[in-house]
Amino acid sequence: MSIAYERLPRHLMGGMQRYIEKGIAPGDFLTAVICNDLTESFARADDINRGIMFDIVCFMYNEAPSLCWGSREIMDAWIKVKKEAADD
């Protein structure tokens, strides 16, 4: 599956790619987005991210694997699966 990371702003690409492909937990802002926590996402967003929140959510909905986002439990499970795969 090909993911169009270029649909994200450049400053978010690396963190999102590391999370999706390797299960490396991102910073607080992307964690809130991945966990689908609207309030926390806006609370943690800087002025740039706050202004492009729609684009970030569109990336999640259209590009990110559905099994990697939606709640904290889903995020934790994704990280665990990716880390176990890396250990094999």
Rosetta constraint file for C-alpha pairs under 8 A:
AtomPair CA 3 CA 63 HARMONIC 5.60 0.50
AtomPair CA 3 CA 64 HARMONIC 6.95 0.50
AtomPair CA 4 CA 63 HARMONIC 6.45 0.50
AtomPair CA 5 CA 13 HARMONIC 5.88 0.50
AtomPair CA 5 CA 16 HARMONIC 7.97 0.50
AtomPair CA 5 CA 17 HARMONIC 7.19 0.50
AtomPair CA 5 CA 59 HARMONIC 7.98 0.50
AtomPair CA 5 CA 63 HARMONIC 7.86 0.50
AtomPair CA 6 CA 10 HARMONIC 7.23 0.50
AtomPair CA 6 CA 13 HARMONIC 7.12 0.50
AtomPair CA 7 CA 55 HARMONIC 7.74 0.50
AtomPair CA 7 CA 59 HARMONIC 6.37 0.50
AtomPair CA 8 CA 12 HARMONIC 6.34 0.50
AtomPair CA 8 CA 13 HARMONIC 5.96 0.50
AtomPair CA 8 CA 55 HARMONIC 7.15 0.50
AtomPair CA 8 CA 56 HARMONIC 6.26 0.50
AtomPair CA 8 CA 59 HARMONIC 6.65 0.50
AtomPair CA 9 CA 13 HARMONIC 6.53 0.50
AtomPair CA 10 CA 14 HARMONIC 7.80 0.50
AtomPair CA 12 CA 16 HARMONIC 6.21 0.50
AtomPair CA 13 CA 17 HARMONIC 5.94 0.50
AtomPair CA 14 CA 18 HARMONIC 6.04 0.50
AtomPair CA 15 CA 19 HARMONIC 6.18 0.50
AtomPair CA 15 CA 26 HARMONIC 5.50 0.50
AtomPair CA 15 CA 27 HARMONIC 7.69 0.50
AtomPair CA 15 CA 30 HARMONIC 7.83 0.50
AtomPair CA 16 CA 20 HARMONIC 6.09 0.50
AtomPair CA 16 CA 26 HARMONIC 7.01 0.50
AtomPair CA 16 CA 30 HARMONIC 7.50 0.50
AtomPair CA 17 CA 21 HARMONIC 5.79 0.50
AtomPair CA 17 CA 22 HARMONIC 7.75 0.50
AtomPair CA 18 CA 22 HARMONIC 5.24 0.50
AtomPair CA 18 CA 23 HARMONIC 6.45 0.50
AtomPair CA 18 CA 24 HARMONIC 5.53 0.50
AtomPair CA 18 CA 25 HARMONIC 7.83 0.50
AtomPair CA 18 CA 26 HARMONIC 7.82 0.50
AtomPair CA 19 CA 23 HARMONIC 4.42 0.50
AtomPair CA 19 CA 24 HARMONIC 4.52 0.50
AtomPair CA 19 CA 25 HARMONIC 5.64 0.50
AtomPair CA 19 CA 26 HARMONIC 6.35 0.50
AtomPair CA 19 CA 79 HARMONIC 7.57 0.50
AtomPair CA 20 CA 24 HARMONIC 7.78 0.50
AtomPair CA 20 CA 64 HARMONIC 7.46 0.50
AtomPair CA 20 CA 65 HARMONIC 7.87 0.50
AtomPair CA 20 CA 68 HARMONIC 7.03 0.50
AtomPair CA 21 CA 82 HARMONIC 7.51 0.50
AtomPair CA 22 CA 79 HARMONIC 7.70 0.50
AtomPair CA 22 CA 82 HARMONIC 5.70 0.50
AtomPair CA 22 CA 83 HARMONIC 7.05 0.50
AtomPair CA 22 CA 86 HARMONIC 7.71 0.50
AtomPair CA 23 CA 78 HARMONIC 6.48 0.50
AtomPair CA 23 CA 79 HARMONIC 4.22 0.50
AtomPair CA 23 CA 80 HARMONIC 7.26 0.50
AtomPair CA 23 CA 81 HARMONIC 7.70 0.50
AtomPair CA 23 CA 82 HARMONIC 4.98 0.50
AtomPair CA 23 CA 83 HARMONIC 6.22 0.50
AtomPair CA 24 CA 79 HARMONIC 6.63 0.50
AtomPair CA 25 CA 31 HARMONIC 7.34 0.50
AtomPair CA 25 CA 79 HARMONIC 7.17 0.50
AtomPair CA 26 CA 30 HARMONIC 5.91 0.50
AtomPair CA 26 CA 31 HARMONIC 5.92 0.50
AtomPair CA 27 CA 31 HARMONIC 6.03 0.50
AtomPair CA 28 CA 32 HARMONIC 6.19 0.50
AtomPair CA 28 CA 44 HARMONIC 6.80 0.50
AtomPair CA 29 CA 33 HARMONIC 6.43 0.50
AtomPair CA 29 CA 40 HARMONIC 7.71 0.50
AtomPair CA 29 CA 41 HARMONIC 5.74 0.50
AtomPair CA 29 CA 44 HARMONIC 5.09 0.50
AtomPair CA 29 CA 45 HARMONIC 5.96 0.50
AtomPair CA 30 CA 34 HARMONIC 5.97 0.50
AtomPair CA 30 CA 41 HARMONIC 7.55 0.50
AtomPair CA 31 CA 35 HARMONIC 6.00 0.50
AtomPair CA 32 CA 36 HARMONIC 6.21 0.50
AtomPair CA 32 CA 37 HARMONIC 5.23 0.50
AtomPair CA 32 CA 38 HARMONIC 7.34 0.50
AtomPair CA 32 CA 40 HARMONIC 5.70 0.50
AtomPair CA 32 CA 41 HARMONIC 4.92 0.50
AtomPair CA 32 CA 44 HARMONIC 7.84 0.50
AtomPair CA 33 CA 37 HARMONIC 6.04 0.50
AtomPair CA 33 CA 38 HARMONIC 7.07 0.50
AtomPair CA 33 CA 40 HARMONIC 8.00 0.50
AtomPair CA 33 CA 41 HARMONIC 5.49 0.50
AtomPair CA 33 CA 57 HARMONIC 7.65 0.50
AtomPair CA 34 CA 60 HARMONIC 7.76 0.50
AtomPair CA 34 CA 68 HARMONIC 7.63 0.50
AtomPair CA 34 CA 69 HARMONIC 4.86 0.50
AtomPair CA 34 CA 70 HARMONIC 6.12 0.50
AtomPair CA 34 CA 71 HARMONIC 7.00 0.50
AtomPair CA 34 CA 72 HARMONIC 7.82 0.50
AtomPair CA 34 CA 75 HARMONIC 6.97 0.50
AtomPair CA 35 CA 69 HARMONIC 5.88 0.50
AtomPair CA 35 CA 70 HARMONIC 4.96 0.50
AtomPair CA 35 CA 71 HARMONIC 3.97 0.50
AtomPair CA 35 CA 72 HARMONIC 4.91 0.50
AtomPair CA 35 CA 74 HARMONIC 7.61 0.50
AtomPair CA 35 CA 75 HARMONIC 6.59 0.50
AtomPair CA 36 CA 41 HARMONIC 7.97 0.50
AtomPair CA 36 CA 69 HARMONIC 7.12 0.50
AtomPair CA 36 CA 70 HARMONIC 4.99 0.50
AtomPair CA 36 CA 71 HARMONIC 5.79 0.50
AtomPair CA 37 CA 41 HARMONIC 5.95 0.50
AtomPair CA 37 CA 71 HARMONIC 7.63 0.50
AtomPair CA 38 CA 42 HARMONIC 6.35 0.50
AtomPair CA 39 CA 43 HARMONIC 6.15 0.50
AtomPair CA 40 CA 44 HARMONIC 5.99 0.50
AtomPair CA 41 CA 45 HARMONIC 5.97 0.50
AtomPair CA 42 CA 50 HARMONIC 6.30 0.50
AtomPair CA 45 CA 49 HARMONIC 5.32 0.50
AtomPair CA 45 CA 50 HARMONIC 5.35 0.50
AtomPair CA 46 CA 50 HARMONIC 5.96 0.50
AtomPair CA 47 CA 51 HARMONIC 6.31 0.50
AtomPair CA 48 CA 52 HARMONIC 6.61 0.50
AtomPair CA 49 CA 53 HARMONIC 5.84 0.50
AtomPair CA 52 CA 56 HARMONIC 6.47 0.50
AtomPair CA 53 CA 57 HARMONIC 6.17 0.50
AtomPair CA 54 CA 58 HARMONIC 6.10 0.50
AtomPair CA 55 CA 59 HARMONIC 6.26 0.50
AtomPair CA 56 CA 60 HARMONIC 6.43 0.50
AtomPair CA 57 CA 61 HARMONIC 6.17 0.50
AtomPair CA 58 CA 62 HARMONIC 5.86 0.50
AtomPair CA 58 CA 63 HARMONIC 7.89 0.50
AtomPair CA 59 CA 63 HARMONIC 5.21 0.50
AtomPair CA 59 CA 64 HARMONIC 6.62 0.50
AtomPair CA 60 CA 64 HARMONIC 4.82 0.50
AtomPair CA 60 CA 65 HARMONIC 7.89 0.50
AtomPair CA 60 CA 69 HARMONIC 7.75 0.50
AtomPair CA 61 CA 66 HARMONIC 7.60 0.50
AtomPair CA 64 CA 68 HARMONIC 7.12 0.50
AtomPair CA 64 CA 69 HARMONIC 7.72 0.50
AtomPair CA 65 CA 69 HARMONIC 7.49 0.50
AtomPair CA 66 CA 70 HARMONIC 7.86 0.50
AtomPair CA 67 CA 74 HARMONIC 6.97 0.50
AtomPair CA 67 CA 78 HARMONIC 7.27 0.50
AtomPair CA 68 CA 74 HARMONIC 6.17 0.50
AtomPair CA 68 CA 75 HARMONIC 5.77 0.50
AtomPair CA 68 CA 78 HARMONIC 5.51 0.50
AtomPair CA 69 CA 74 HARMONIC 5.95 0.50
AtomPair CA 69 CA 75 HARMONIC 5.77 0.50
AtomPair CA 70 CA 74 HARMONIC 6.36 0.50
AtomPair CA 70 CA 75 HARMONIC 7.48 0.50
AtomPair CA 71 CA 75 HARMONIC 6.29 0.50
AtomPair CA 72 CA 76 HARMONIC 6.09 0.50
AtomPair CA 73 CA 77 HARMONIC 6.13 0.50
AtomPair CA 74 CA 78 HARMONIC 6.13 0.50
AtomPair CA 75 CA 79 HARMONIC 6.26 0.50
AtomPair CA 76 CA 80 HARMONIC 6.22 0.50
AtomPair CA 77 CA 81 HARMONIC 6.18 0.50
AtomPair CA 78 CA 82 HARMONIC 6.16 0.50
AtomPair CA 79 CA 83 HARMONIC 6.07 0.50
AtomPair CA 80 CA 84 HARMONIC 6.10 0.50
AtomPair CA 81 CA 85 HARMONIC 6.13 0.50
AtomPair CA 82 CA 86 HARMONIC 6.21 0.50
AtomPair CA 83 CA 87 HARMONIC 6.30 0.50
AtomPair CA 84 CA 88 HARMONIC 6.56 0.50
